[in-house]
Amino acid sequence: MTTSLMNLPARLPIRVRITAAFAATMTLLLVGLAAVAYVWMGAALLDEIDSGLRFRASATASSLPTGTPAAEVVGSDRRLQEATEAFGQLVTPSGRVLRASAGFNAPLLRPDELGRLRRPTFFQRHVPHLAGPARLLAVPSTSAADPNVLIVGTSMADRTDALRRLSEVFAIGGPTAIALAWLASWIVAGWGLHPMERMRQQASAITASGLDRRLSIPPAKDALQRLARTLNDMLGRLDTSLTRERAFIEHASHELRTPLAALRAEVDLSLSRRRSPKELTAALHSVSPETDRLARLAEDLLVLARADDGRLPLHLQTISLRETLESAAALFAARALELGVTLDVDVPDTTITADPLRLRQALVNLLDNALRHTPKNGTVRVSATLGDSAAHITIADTGPGIAEASADPDDSGQSRHSPGLGLRVVRAVAASHHGAVQISRNADGGATIELTVPRGS
């Protein structure tokens, strides 16, 4: 239950979340401003009351006679009374009232409070005959001969009424302002998300057959523009990848169709009439290379299907470079003899760190391609040179050469004399070993393919 409540904000639509965040911020701001305004208004009204009391105390003190006899009875004094709920008293330090406004004969301050007075001091009291609290200013006399205390006061009802009216304004206007803030934030959020909605509609209209279309880029340099550019880049990569995949499938179909057609032709020819054992043996010898080619193509397709972002999982081992290349060349010795092609291997005796299975797959593909495109009496030369950190394996032939287009890593292998799927496997093996493949045409005819593999530790 707790986890569900914690995940609730993430389930809300983004427009609702933006509206809630903006409206909550506006609500806190309005409440804060209302609180500050209320406190400031209260302090300003209190300061106004205190200023009035200071003025009245000063004016009353200057008009009162000094040396009041102690035996004078308490009475009403007009100089201590105003018509607007203002009042005053003249008391002794012990609390005896000498003069007072009408109706205020009881001491306004206690004797202990009067005894602690050293300077003019403000008090807030509930005074009889007044509905609300009153503000008092007690001013002790500075004369030792006349140590009486003048107390002036006024009702705080006006201040209370003003603050109550201000609270009513906030109580009525605050919710209205907050509701308007929510409405405005909902409208602004919708307006701000409109470009994203337009991008969503454009993206939903893009299909696998129309990846050449792109999203419109907002003019403002903000997160939405960066998002649109990123999505367009992604669409471009998908378009390129899909184009390559289509070309790959088309070329794979073409590669598979050739040996299948040859197999079918041999089988149909053998079944067209009765054949002697010698003729059947010859037919099987003719079919065998095509089946080998089919098996190799199937293996190449499986390798490429397992490649993750052009790389293959490796099981690195320390292997002999000479033994690896000689064993791969030995697979084609009989075929080279049958084709009348010289297969020459010249490799130094050294070790490298590589995956023997993947490296053998790459070499088999390169040798198969070289033999298929090398005419009779030609030569296929396998050699290797060692650098400081890498081994450079070279397979050169005297065939018609590889078309320039096939030297491009993005080539689908459809050009004439292209190594096709085999070269893609070689490139995947090289990339997995953090190596490289370079293809060049010989000046005297033929092609040279160099496979570079790091030597490892």
N, C-alpha and C positions, 0 to 999 in steps of 0.2 A: 504493500500500500504506500509506504514512504517513497520507494523508488518510483512508483507510478506518478506520485505528486511531483517529485523532483524532475521527471522527464516531461511534465505537462507543458512548460514553456516551449520546449523544442518541438512539440507537436502542433503548436499554434501556427497559423499562417504568418508569413513574414510581415505582411501588412498590419496584422493585428499586433504583432510584437513591436513594430516600429511605432504604431499609434499608442500602445500602452506605455512604452518608454518615454515618448515625447510628452504625452499627457501627464504621466506621473511626475516628470520633471517640472512641467508647468504648474501642476498642483502644489508641489513642494515650494516652488518659487512664490506662488500667490499666497500660500499660507504663511511663508516666511515674511513676505512683504506686509501682509496684514498684521502679523504679530509685531513687526518693527514699527509700523505706523501706529498701532494701538499704544505701545509703550512710549513712543516718542510723543504722541498726543497727550498721554497722561502726564508725562514729565513736563511738557510745555505748560499745560494748565496748572499744574502744581507750582511751577516756577512763577507763573502769573499771580497766583494766590499769595505766594510768599513775598513777592515784590509789593503787593498791595498791603500786606500786613506790616512790612518794614516801614512803608510810607505812613501808615496810620499810627504805628507806634511812635515814630519820630514826631509826627504832628501832635499827637495827644500828650506826649511827655513834655513838650515845650509849652503847652497851654495849662497843664496842671499846676496848682500852687504847691510850693515846697513847705516843709515843716508842718505837715498836717498834724493837729493835736491827736494824741493817742486816744483821747476820750471821745473823739468824734464818732457819732453813730453811723451805722451803715445806711446809706441812702442811694438814691438814683442820681446819676450824673449824666447830663445830656452830652457832655464832651466825650463820654465813653460809649456812646450809642449812635448807630446809624440805622437808617430805615431798611437796609437790605440784608438782614440777618447777620449783621456785624455787631459785635459786643466787646466789652472790655471790663477789666477789674484792676483795682489798685490794692494790693495786699501786702501785708507785712511778711517778713521772712518766716514767721511762725504760722502763717496761713490765715491770719485775721483779715477780713475784707474791710477795706477803708472806703472805697468807692466802687460802684458797679453799675452796669447797665441795668435797665429795668428788667426784672425777672431773672437775673443772674446773680443772686445774692450768695449762693453756695460757692465755696472755694472751687475754682477750676483745676487747681493743682494741689497735690498732697504736700504737707510740710517737708517731708524728706526730699521731694523733688525740688522744692523751693530752696532748701538748704544747700543743694549741690550746684545751684546756678552760679556761674562765674562770668558768663557772657550770654548774649541773646541766643535763645534756644527755641527750636520749633518742636511742637507736640501735636499728636493727633488723638483726639478723644471723642467719646460720645457724650455730648452735653445735654442736660435736661432741656426740654422745650424745643429741641431740634430733631428733625426726622432722621437725618443721616449723620455721618461723622463730621467733626469740626476740626479746623486747623487753628492751632494756638501758637502765639509768639510771646514768650516770656522774656522781658528785658529788665535785668536787675539794675538798680540805681548805682551810679558810680560815686555818690556822695556818702561819706561815712556818717554824716549827720542825718541823712534821710535814706536809710537802707531799705526802702520799699521796692516792690517788684510790680512793674506794669505788665499786665497780660491783655493782649488784644487777640481777638479770634474772629473767625467767619465760618459760615457753613460751606461744606464742600458739595452741596447738592447740585450746583450748576456743573461742576466737574464730573460728578457721577452721571448726570443726565447726558452730558456731551459724550462721554465714553459709551454709555448705553446706546445712544443713537448711532455712534460709529460701529458698535458691534452689530446692530441691526442691519446697517448698510452692508457689512461684511457677510452677515448670515444670508442676506438676500442676493447680493451681487456676486459673492464668492462662488456658490454653486453654478450660477449662470455663466460666470467667466470660465469655470472649469469645464462646463459642458461645451462651451464654444471652443475651448482649447482642444478637447477631444475631437470635436467635429473638424476643426481646422487641421489637426494632425492626421486624421483619417484621409482628408482630401489631399494634403501635401504628400502623405505616404503613397497614395494611389498615383499622384502625378509623378513622383520620383521613381516609382516602379514601372511606369508605362514603357520606357525604353526596354526594360527587361522582358516585359510581356510581349513587346513587338519582336524581340529576339527569339523568344520561345515559339511564337507563331511561325517565324521564318525557319527555325530549326526543325519544327514538326513537319514542315513542307519538304524538307530535304530527305530524299530516299537514297537507297544504295545505288540506284541508276542515275542519280542526279547530284553526285558529290561535287560537281564543279561549281555549284551555287555556293554563295557565301552570305554571311550575315551582314547587315548594314552596321557601320561603325558610328556610334554617337560622336558628335563633334567635340563635346567637352572632354578634356583630358582628365579622366577620373577612373574609378574602379570599373565602371561599366564599359568604358572604352577598352581598357586592358582585357576585360573578360571577353569582349567581342573579338579582339585581335587574337587572343589565345584560342578561342573556339575556331576561328577561321584557320589558324595554323594547324589545329588538330584535324579539321576537315581536309586541309591540303595533304597532310600526312596520310590520312585514311584513303583519300583519292589516289595518291601515289601508290600506296600499298595495295589497294584493290586492283589498280591497273597492272601492277607487277604480278599479282596473283593470277589475274586472268591470262596474262601473257605466259606465265609459268604453266598454267593448266593446259593452255593451247599447245605450248611447245612439248609438254609431257605427253599429250595425246599424240602429237606428231611423232615423237620419238618412239612411243610404244607401237604406233601403227605400222612403222616400217618393218621391224622384225616379225610382227604378227602376220603381216602380208606375205613376207618371205616364207614363214613357216607354213602358212596356208597353201601357198603356191607349190611348195615341195610336197606337201601331203596330197594335194589334189593331183599333182603330176604322178605321184607314186600309185595313186588309186585309179588312174585313168585306164590302165591296162595291167596285165599280169607282169610282174617284174622278177628278174632273176635275183638270187641272193646277192650277187655282186652289185647289182643296180640298187637294191634296197640298202646295202651297206654304204654305198656312195651317197644315197639320199640322206641317210642318218648323219654321215659326216658333214653334209651341207647344212643339216638342221642344227647340229650341235653349236656352232658359233652364234646362231640366232637365239638359241635358248640361253646361252651364256650372257648375251647382250640383254635379253629380257630380265634375267635374274639380277644383272648389274643395275639396270634401270629401276627395278623394284627396290633394290637396296638403296639406291640414291634417293628415291622418293621418300623412303622411310627415314633416312638420315635427315633430309631437309625438313620433314614434318616434325622431327624431334628437336630441331634447332630452335632455341629460345632467343629471339632478337638477333638471329644470325650466328648464335654461338651454341656449341654442343657441350654436354657434360663430359668431363675428361677424367681419366684415371691415369695420372702421370706416373711414369716409371723411368728408370735409367736404362736406356737401350743402346745397342750397338747400331750406329748409323749405317755401316757397311752391310751388316747382316740384314737389316731391315730393307734396304734398297735392293740387295741381291736376291732376297726371297721374293720381293714383289716382281722383279724382272724375270725370275725363274718361272713365274706363272705364264709368261708370254713367250717363253723361249720356243716352244713348239709352234706357236702361231706365227712368230716372226720367221722361222725357218720355212713354214708353209707359204708365207707371203713373199719370201725372198728378200726380207729386210734384215739388215745387220743390227743387232741389239748389243750395244757396247755399254759396259758399266765401269766407271772409274771413280771410286769413292774412297776417301781416306778412312783408316781404321780409328774411329773415335766414338765417344759416347755422347748422347744428348738426353735431356729429360723431356719426354713427350708421352702421349698416349699412343701405344703401338697400334691399336686397332684403328683409331681415327687416321693416323699417319699412313697406315697401309691402304685405307680406303682412298685417300687422296692420291697416293702414288699409282694405285690400280687404275683410277679414272684417267690420270694424265698419260699413263702408258697405253691404255686402250685407245684413247683419242689419237695419240701420236701414231700408233700402228695403223689405225683406220684411215689416216690421211697421208700416209707415207707410201709412195709408189714402189713398185718392185725395183730391187737393186738400190733402194734408198737406205738411209741410216737413221736409227734412233739412238741418241747418246744420252746416258744418265751419268751425271757427275755431281760433285758437291765440293764446295769450298767453305772454309771455316773462318769466321770473323772473331772479334774479341768476345762478342756476346751472342752470336747467332750462327746458325748453319744455313747455307744457301744451297738448296737442292735445285739443280737445273736439268730439265728434260728438253732436248733439242731434236728436231726432226728435219728432214729434207723434203717435206711435203709442200703443198701449195701455199701454206701459211694460214694464219688466222685473220679473219676480217677485222678491221680496226674497231668496228662496233662492239665486238665481243670483248675487247679489252676494257670496256666500261663496266664497272661493277653493277650498274643498273640494267645491263643488257639482258634480254630475256633468252638469248641463245638461239634466235631465229635466223641469224645471218648465215651466209654460206660459209662452210667449213668452221662453224662455231662449235666449241666444245660443249655448249648447252648445259644440261643438268650436271654433267660431270664437273664443269668448272665451278658451278655454284657449290657443289660439295667441297671442292678444294678450297674455295674461299671461306666456307664455313669452318673447315678444319683449321685453316690459317688464323682466322679471327679468334677462334677458341684458344689457340696457343699464343695469342697476342703477336702473331706474325703477319705476313703480307704475301700477296701474289702479284707478280709482275709479268706481263705478256708483251713480247716484242716480235717483230718480223725480221728474219735474217736478211742480210744484204744479198746473199746468193740464193735465196728461196728458203722456205721452211719457216717454222715458228720455234720460239724459245720461251718456255714458261719457267719462271724461277719462283720456287716456294721457299720463303724465309721462315725459319722456326728458331725461336730463342734456344740457346744451348742449355739453359737452366744452371742449377748449382752443381 
